[in-house]
Amino acid sequence: MIKKLLSPLPTALVFLLAFSLAPSIGAPVDNSDDDDDALEHEQARLALEQGLVRPLEEIIAEARKHVQGDLIEVELEREDGRYIYELEFIQPSGQIIELQLDAKSMAIIEDDAD
């Protein structure tokens, strides 16, 4: 019964798929992007704990008072000694709107339409 279930073609495809997805032995692994992301997340968490930034939910709620559309990207940047949230929205027309808010005061710094 088991021999009937494991025909040569599906078995070969399983092994081919497994070996094609596995990293090459001895090949260098680039974890720099993962390390950068982890560092950025840790910095953002610390900034929130220290009261240097507002929670993202509050920032999004404030932004939605000024811009309509679907939120497609959020970045937290540090510029000139202060944190800035950059939010991108796509409107039903397809227009991309970028809104920059001070991460602590939630004041709008810049409103760009692409």
PyMOL commands that place a pseudoatom at each C-alpha (Angstrom):
pseudoatom trace, name=CA, resn=MET, resi=1, chain=A, elem=C, hetatm=0, pos=[0.000, 0.000, 0.000]
pseudoatom trace, name=CA, resn=ILE, resi=2, chain=A, elem=C, hetatm=0, pos=[2.772, 2.468, 0.884]
pseudoatom trace, name=CA, resn=LYS, resi=3, chain=A, elem=C, hetatm=0, pos=[4.616, 1.756, -2.373]
pseudoatom trace, name=CA, resn=LYS, resi=4, chain=A, elem=C, hetatm=0, pos=[1.509, 2.741, -4.333]
pseudoatom trace, name=CA, resn=LEU, resi=5, chain=A, elem=C, hetatm=0, pos=[1.300, 6.101, -2.531]
pseudoatom trace, name=CA, resn=LEU, resi=6, chain=A, elem=C, hetatm=0, pos=[4.945, 7.030, -3.086]
pseudoatom trace, name=CA, resn=SER, resi=7, chain=A, elem=C, hetatm=0, pos=[5.386, 6.998, -6.830]
pseudoatom trace, name=CA, resn=PRO, resi=8, chain=A, elem=C, hetatm=0, pos=[8.843, 8.036, -8.077]
pseudoatom trace, name=CA, resn=LEU, resi=9, chain=A, elem=C, hetatm=0, pos=[7.794, 11.398, -9.553]
pseudoatom trace, name=CA, resn=PRO, resi=10, chain=A, elem=C, hetatm=0, pos=[6.247, 12.988, -6.414]
pseudoatom trace, name=CA, resn=THR, resi=11, chain=A, elem=C, hetatm=0, pos=[9.070, 11.634, -4.255]
pseudoatom trace, name=CA, resn=ALA, resi=12, chain=A, elem=C, hetatm=0, pos=[11.671, 13.117, -6.601]
pseudoatom trace, name=CA, resn=LEU, resi=13, chain=A, elem=C, hetatm=0, pos=[9.840, 16.466, -6.592]
pseudoatom trace, name=CA, resn=VAL, resi=14, chain=A, elem=C, hetatm=0, pos=[9.823, 16.550, -2.787]
pseudoatom trace, name=CA, resn=PHE, resi=15, chain=A, elem=C, hetatm=0, pos=[13.590, 15.966, -2.632]
pseudoatom trace, name=CA, resn=LEU, resi=16, chain=A, elem=C, hetatm=0, pos=[14.260, 18.465, -5.430]
pseudoatom trace, name=CA, resn=LEU, resi=17, chain=A, elem=C, hetatm=0, pos=[12.180, 21.109, -3.666]
pseudoatom trace, name=CA, resn=ALA, resi=18, chain=A, elem=C, hetatm=0, pos=[13.839, 20.438, -0.312]
pseudoatom trace, name=CA, resn=PHE, resi=19, chain=A, elem=C, hetatm=0, pos=[17.339, 20.739, -1.734]
pseudoatom trace, name=CA, resn=SER, resi=20, chain=A, elem=C, hetatm=0, pos=[16.549, 23.827, -3.808]
pseudoatom trace, name=CA, resn=LEU, resi=21, chain=A, elem=C, hetatm=0, pos=[15.186, 25.672, -0.758]
pseudoatom trace, name=CA, resn=ALA, resi=22, chain=A, elem=C, hetatm=0, pos=[17.981, 24.660, 1.599]
pseudoatom trace, name=CA, resn=PRO, resi=23, chain=A, elem=C, hetatm=0, pos=[20.935, 27.077, 1.804]
pseudoatom trace, name=CA, resn=SER, resi=24, chain=A, elem=C, hetatm=0, pos=[24.179, 25.840, 0.357]
pseudoatom trace, name=CA, resn=ILE, resi=25, chain=A, elem=C, hetatm=0, pos=[26.488, 24.281, 2.900]
pseudoatom trace, name=CA, resn=GLY, resi=26, chain=A, elem=C, hetatm=0, pos=[29.323, 26.642, 3.696]
pseudoatom trace, name=CA, resn=ALA, resi=27, chain=A, elem=C, hetatm=0, pos=[27.741, 29.537, 1.802]
pseudoatom trace, name=CA, resn=PRO, resi=28, chain=A, elem=C, hetatm=0, pos=[27.901, 32.860, 3.630]
pseudoatom trace, name=CA, resn=VAL, resi=29, chain=A, elem=C, hetatm=0, pos=[24.593, 33.950, 5.125]
pseudoatom trace, name=CA, resn=ASP, resi=30, chain=A, elem=C, hetatm=0, pos=[23.779, 37.652, 5.038]
pseudoatom trace, name=CA, resn=ASN, resi=31, chain=A, elem=C, hetatm=0, pos=[21.854, 38.493, 8.188]
pseudoatom trace, name=CA, resn=SER, resi=32, chain=A, elem=C, hetatm=0, pos=[22.677, 42.200, 8.057]
pseudoatom trace, name=CA, resn=ASP, resi=33, chain=A, elem=C, hetatm=0, pos=[19.138, 43.204, 7.075]
pseudoatom trace, name=CA, resn=ASP, resi=34, chain=A, elem=C, hetatm=0, pos=[17.697, 41.123, 9.917]
pseudoatom trace, name=CA, resn=ASP, resi=35, chain=A, elem=C, hetatm=0, pos=[20.227, 42.622, 12.336]
pseudoatom trace, name=CA, resn=ASP, resi=36, chain=A, elem=C, hetatm=0, pos=[19.394, 46.160, 11.157]
pseudoatom trace, name=CA, resn=ASP, resi=37, chain=A, elem=C, hetatm=0, pos=[15.662, 45.510, 11.558]
pseudoatom trace, name=CA, resn=ALA, resi=38, chain=A, elem=C, hetatm=0, pos=[16.152, 44.103, 15.059]
pseudoatom trace, name=CA, resn=LEU, resi=39, chain=A, elem=C, hetatm=0, pos=[18.246, 47.124, 16.041]
pseudoatom trace, name=CA, resn=GLU, resi=40, chain=A, elem=C, hetatm=0, pos=[15.659, 49.552, 14.641]
pseudoatom trace, name=CA, resn=HIS, resi=41, chain=A, elem=C, hetatm=0, pos=[12.854, 47.774, 16.488]
pseudoatom trace, name=CA, resn=GLU, resi=42, chain=A, elem=C, hetatm=0, pos=[14.808, 47.882, 19.727]
pseudoatom trace, name=CA, resn=GLN, resi=43, chain=A, elem=C, hetatm=0, pos=[15.549, 51.609, 19.290]
pseudoatom trace, name=CA, resn=ALA, resi=44, chain=A, elem=C, hetatm=0, pos=[11.867, 52.302, 18.596]
pseudoatom trace, name=CA, resn=ARG, resi=45, chain=A, elem=C, hetatm=0, pos=[10.810, 50.313, 21.671]
pseudoatom trace, name=CA, resn=LEU, resi=46, chain=A, elem=C, hetatm=0, pos=[13.250, 52.223, 23.869]
pseudoatom trace, name=CA, resn=ALA, resi=47, chain=A, elem=C, hetatm=0, pos=[12.119, 55.567, 22.439]
pseudoatom trace, name=CA, resn=LEU, resi=48, chain=A, elem=C, hetatm=0, pos=[8.515, 54.655, 23.258]
pseudoatom trace, name=CA, resn=GLU, resi=49, chain=A, elem=C, hetatm=0, pos=[9.425, 53.582, 26.803]
pseudoatom trace, name=CA, resn=GLN, resi=50, chain=A, elem=C, hetatm=0, pos=[11.334, 56.843, 27.339]
pseudoatom trace, name=CA, resn=GLY, resi=51, chain=A, elem=C, hetatm=0, pos=[8.406, 58.926, 26.102]
pseudoatom trace, name=CA, resn=LEU, resi=52, chain=A, elem=C, hetatm=0, pos=[10.296, 60.216, 23.065]
pseudoatom trace, name=CA, resn=VAL, resi=53, chain=A, elem=C, hetatm=0, pos=[7.631, 58.909, 20.671]
pseudoatom trace, name=CA, resn=ARG, resi=54, chain=A, elem=C, hetatm=0, pos=[3.892, 58.326, 20.878]
pseudoatom trace, name=CA, resn=PRO, resi=55, chain=A, elem=C, hetatm=0, pos=[2.392, 54.893, 20.250]
pseudoatom trace, name=CA, resn=LEU, resi=56, chain=A, elem=C, hetatm=0, pos=[1.875, 54.118, 16.594]
pseudoatom trace, name=CA, resn=GLU, resi=57, chain=A, elem=C, hetatm=0, pos=[-1.898, 53.730, 17.078]
pseudoatom trace, name=CA, resn=GLU, resi=58, chain=A, elem=C, hetatm=0, pos=[-2.116, 57.356, 18.220]
pseudoatom trace, name=CA, resn=ILE, resi=59, chain=A, elem=C, hetatm=0, pos=[-0.002, 58.545, 15.292]
pseudoatom trace, name=CA, resn=ILE, resi=60, chain=A, elem=C, hetatm=0, pos=[-2.184, 56.686, 12.786]
pseudoatom trace, name=CA, resn=ALA, resi=61, chain=A, elem=C, hetatm=0, pos=[-5.373, 58.074, 14.359]
pseudoatom trace, name=CA, resn=GLU, resi=62, chain=A, elem=C, hetatm=0, pos=[-3.994, 61.620, 14.109]
pseudoatom trace, name=CA, resn=ALA, resi=63, chain=A, elem=C, hetatm=0, pos=[-2.869, 61.097, 10.501]
pseudoatom trace, name=CA, resn=ARG, resi=64, chain=A, elem=C, hetatm=0, pos=[-6.319, 59.791, 9.517]
pseudoatom trace, name=CA, resn=LYS, resi=65, chain=A, elem=C, hetatm=0, pos=[-7.780, 63.137, 10.584]
pseudoatom trace, name=CA, resn=HIS, resi=66, chain=A, elem=C, hetatm=0, pos=[-5.822, 64.733, 7.724]
pseudoatom trace, name=CA, resn=VAL, resi=67, chain=A, elem=C, hetatm=0, pos=[-5.506, 62.054, 5.037]
pseudoatom trace, name=CA, resn=GLN, resi=68, chain=A, elem=C, hetatm=0, pos=[-7.952, 59.545, 3.626]
pseudoatom trace, name=CA, resn=GLY, resi=69, chain=A, elem=C, hetatm=0, pos=[-7.026, 56.247, 2.023]
pseudoatom trace, name=CA, resn=ASP, resi=70, chain=A, elem=C, hetatm=0, pos=[-5.274, 53.028, 2.927]
pseudoatom trace, name=CA, resn=LEU, resi=71, chain=A, elem=C, hetatm=0, pos=[-2.097, 53.134, 4.985]
pseudoatom trace, name=CA, resn=ILE, resi=72, chain=A, elem=C, hetatm=0, pos=[0.620, 51.374, 2.974]
pseudoatom trace, name=CA, resn=GLU, resi=73, chain=A, elem=C, hetatm=0, pos=[3.874, 52.233, 4.756]
pseudoatom trace, name=CA, resn=VAL, resi=74, chain=A, elem=C, hetatm=0, pos=[5.129, 53.545, 8.086]
pseudoatom trace, name=CA, resn=GLU, resi=75, chain=A, elem=C, hetatm=0, pos=[8.680, 54.531, 8.969]
pseudoatom trace, name=CA, resn=LEU, resi=76, chain=A, elem=C, hetatm=0, pos=[10.159, 55.959, 12.133]
pseudoatom trace, name=CA, resn=GLU, resi=77, chain=A, elem=C, hetatm=0, pos=[13.153, 58.169, 11.422]
pseudoatom trace, name=CA, resn=ARG, resi=78, chain=A, elem=C, hetatm=0, pos=[15.420, 60.276, 13.578]
pseudoatom trace, name=CA, resn=GLU, resi=79, chain=A, elem=C, hetatm=0, pos=[16.183, 63.658, 12.022]
pseudoatom trace, name=CA, resn=ASP, resi=80, chain=A, elem=C, hetatm=0, pos=[17.875, 66.647, 13.629]
pseudoatom trace, name=CA, resn=GLY, resi=81, chain=A, elem=C, hetatm=0, pos=[17.598, 65.103, 17.089]
pseudoatom trace, name=CA, resn=ARG, resi=82, chain=A, elem=C, hetatm=0, pos=[13.885, 64.306, 16.950]
pseudoatom trace, name=CA, resn=TYR, resi=83, chain=A, elem=C, hetatm=0, pos=[11.848, 61.316, 15.876]
pseudoatom trace, name=CA, resn=ILE, resi=84, chain=A, elem=C, hetatm=0, pos=[9.547, 61.614, 12.882]
pseudoatom trace, name=CA, resn=TYR, resi=85, chain=A, elem=C, hetatm=0, pos=[6.897, 59.187, 11.687]
pseudoatom trace, name=CA, resn=GLU, resi=86, chain=A, elem=C, hetatm=0, pos=[6.557, 59.023, 7.920]
pseudoatom trace, name=CA, resn=LEU, resi=87, chain=A, elem=C, hetatm=0, pos=[3.255, 57.527, 6.800]
pseudoatom trace, name=CA, resn=GLU, resi=88, chain=A, elem=C, hetatm=0, pos=[2.230, 56.796, 3.220]
pseudoatom trace, name=CA, resn=PHE, resi=89, chain=A, elem=C, hetatm=0, pos=[-1.387, 56.486, 2.197]
pseudoatom trace, name=CA, resn=ILE, resi=90, chain=A, elem=C, hetatm=0, pos=[-2.838, 55.470, -1.143]
pseudoatom trace, name=CA, resn=GLN, resi=91, chain=A, elem=C, hetatm=0, pos=[-6.080, 57.160, -2.037]
pseudoatom trace, name=CA, resn=PRO, resi=92, chain=A, elem=C, hetatm=0, pos=[-8.843, 55.519, -4.093]
pseudoatom trace, name=CA, resn=SER, resi=93, chain=A, elem=C, hetatm=0, pos=[-7.640, 57.557, -7.089]
pseudoatom trace, name=CA, resn=GLY, resi=94, chain=A, elem=C, hetatm=0, pos=[-4.222, 55.885, -6.794]
pseudoatom trace, name=CA, resn=GLN, resi=95, chain=A, elem=C, hetatm=0, pos=[-2.504, 59.023, -5.550]
pseudoatom trace, name=CA, resn=ILE, resi=96, chain=A, elem=C, hetatm=0, pos=[0.175, 58.449, -2.895]
pseudoatom trace, name=CA, resn=ILE, resi=97, chain=A, elem=C, hetatm=0, pos=[0.191, 60.888, 0.017]
pseudoatom trace, name=CA, resn=GLU, resi=98, chain=A, elem=C, hetatm=0, pos=[3.131, 61.030, 2.430]
pseudoatom trace, name=CA, resn=LEU, resi=99, chain=A, elem=C, hetatm=0, pos=[2.518, 62.603, 5.788]
pseudoatom trace, name=CA, resn=GLN, resi=100, chain=A, elem=C, hetatm=0, pos=[5.289, 63.361, 8.278]
pseudoatom trace, name=CA, resn=LEU, resi=101, chain=A, elem=C, hetatm=0, pos=[4.405, 63.825, 11.933]
pseudoatom trace, name=CA, resn=ASP, resi=102, chain=A, elem=C, hetatm=0, pos=[6.543, 64.722, 14.907]
pseudoatom trace, name=CA, resn=ALA, resi=103, chain=A, elem=C, hetatm=0, pos=[6.634, 61.448, 16.834]
pseudoatom trace, name=CA, resn=LYS, resi=104, chain=A, elem=C, hetatm=0, pos=[6.221, 63.145, 20.217]
pseudoatom trace, name=CA, resn=SER, resi=105, chain=A, elem=C, hetatm=0, pos=[3.877, 66.086, 19.633]
pseudoatom trace, name=CA, resn=MET, resi=106, chain=A, elem=C, hetatm=0, pos=[2.036, 64.542, 16.645]
pseudoatom trace, name=CA, resn=ALA, resi=107, chain=A, elem=C, hetatm=0, pos=[2.307, 67.895, 14.835]
pseudoatom trace, name=CA, resn=ILE, resi=108, chain=A, elem=C, hetatm=0, pos=[2.293, 67.634, 11.054]
pseudoatom trace, name=CA, resn=ILE, resi=109, chain=A, elem=C, hetatm=0, pos=[5.712, 68.472, 9.682]
pseudoatom trace, name=CA, resn=GLU, resi=110, chain=A, elem=C, hetatm=0, pos=[5.114, 67.842, 6.012]
pseudoatom trace, name=CA, resn=ASP, resi=111, chain=A, elem=C, hetatm=0, pos=[2.277, 66.760, 3.740]
pseudoatom trace, name=CA, resn=ASP, resi=112, chain=A, elem=C, hetatm=0, pos=[3.437, 65.636, 0.294]
pseudoatom trace, name=CA, resn=ALA, resi=113, chain=A, elem=C, hetatm=0, pos=[1.326, 64.406, -2.586]
pseudoatom trace, name=CA, resn=ASP, resi=114, chain=A, elem=C, hetatm=0, pos=[3.259, 62.291, -5.125]
for i in range(1, 114): cmd.bond("trace and resi %d" % i, "trace and resi %d" % (i + 1))
show_as sticks, trace
zoom trace
